[in-house]
Amino acid sequence: MRRRIGGAILELLEGDITRQTTDAIVNAANSGLRGGGGVDGAIHRGGGPAVIAECRKLGGCPTGDAKITTGGNLPARYVIHAVGPVYSGRPEDARLLASCYRRSLEIAEEHGLRSVTFPSISTGAYGYPMEEAARVALSTVIDHIRTHAGIERVGFALFGQKAYDSYSAVLAELLPDGDV
């Protein structure tokens, strides 16, 4: 599913984020930037020693923020490590989740990157309900694209049909103008 927003394309796909050829992929990281399970573990394994070494030098990352490293052995040139919240059901969760998406886009722009691919942050082990997370993620990204001209393509590489269907439904509601 694709939508045009000004001069940019927002695209949803079901697939493995570690195989995306893009300027940067975003990692659903933990605050220690140590790797782990799910997307985080896959990106650390795929990126190899260079990503792991750079993460160690960064000294962690607070929830709601993001930091950048090389892409190492991945097809993407960079990895932006974004730390989403562990879901608690409080309003702060949405604020922190939106912040990590926004910070990822800001970092991409600071580095002159034109394309970024996100996973669904905080919806795995951190327990954020998929549809709520999709609404926060897509609203934040759409708002950012509308007010900043640097990014030309934002993708969401979603793991599994449930994630893809949730994001597709929310995107169709937010931008009902159809596919590009």
Summary of the structure (lengths in Angstrom):
residues: 180
radius of gyration: 14.7
end to end distance: 8.2
largest distance: 44.5
contacts: 627
relative contact order: 0.22
helix: 42%
strand: 21%
